[in-house]
């Protein structure tokens, strides 16, 4: 595969991705019925999507509350010089951290954290606070989560803002 060109997904690839994101345990036979291709053709396409890194893995979806971790928080972190969480710790240090996002702007990092109780979360916040300034947001409820990746139209119309052009008042 030519690394200089982006991987092109066609309509059949997107239908396969939609089906696998909804149920990653579907057999090639079941997938073939959904996308109207033979099972060997489906198997080849799935292998191609895996090889290209489009499909990066398969996993079970676990309900955190049912697994004993009902609290969710987002922690914005501005690391102190020489105390960067990403450079001074590893994933075993903070098992409560389920996602880390590097940011632009005032904070350098956004952490998604799960905890069993408020006391547990408080301890995690104190430990993370050793790395710099933090701003914590406890999630009360989640209105929308887990949208699957789908085809998007990269070209979207942009409307011109009136009154914001240079040199005009």
Residue pairs with C-beta under 8 A, 6 or more apart in sequence:
1 7
1 51
1 52
7 52
7 53
7 54
9 17
9 54
9 151
12 35
12 37
12 45
13 45
13 49
13 54
14 150
14 151
15 34
15 35
16 31
16 35
16 42
16 45
16 46
16 49
17 49
17 54
17 55
17 148
17 149
17 150
18 148
18 150
19 26
19 31
19 34
19 35
20 26
20 31
20 46
20 55
20 58
21 148
21 149
22 148
24 58
24 59
26 34
28 39
28 40
28 42
28 43
28 46
29 39
31 39
31 42
31 46
32 38
32 39
32 41
32 42
35 42
37 45
46 55
49 55
61 146
64 70
64 72
64 114
68 116
69 96
69 114
69 115
69 116
70 116
71 114
71 115
71 116
71 117
71 118
71 120
71 121
71 138
71 139
72 112
72 113
72 114
72 138
72 139
72 142
73 112
73 113
73 115
73 121
73 125
73 136
73 137
73 138
73 139
74 110
74 111
74 112
74 113
74 136
74 137
74 139
75 110
75 111
75 113
75 125
75 128
75 134
75 135
75 136
75 137
76 103
76 106
76 107
76 109
76 110
76 111
76 134
76 135
76 136
76 137
77 85
77 107
77 108
77 109
77 110
77 111
77 128
77 131
77 132
77 133
77 134
78 106
78 107
78 108
78 132
78 133
78 134
79 85
79 108
79 109
79 131
79 132
80 131
80 132
80 133
82 88
83 130
83 131
83 132
84 108
84 131
85 94
85 100
85 109
85 111
85 128
85 131
85 132
86 100
86 102
86 109
88 131
89 131
91 97
94 113
94 124
94 127
94 128
96 113
96 114
96 115
96 120
96 121
96 124
97 111
97 112
97 113
98 112
98 113
98 114
99 110
99 111
99 112
100 109
100 110
100 111
100 112
101 109
101 110
101 111
101 112
102 108
102 109
103 109
103 110
107 135
111 128
113 121
113 124
113 128
115 121
115 124
121 138
125 134
125 136
128 134
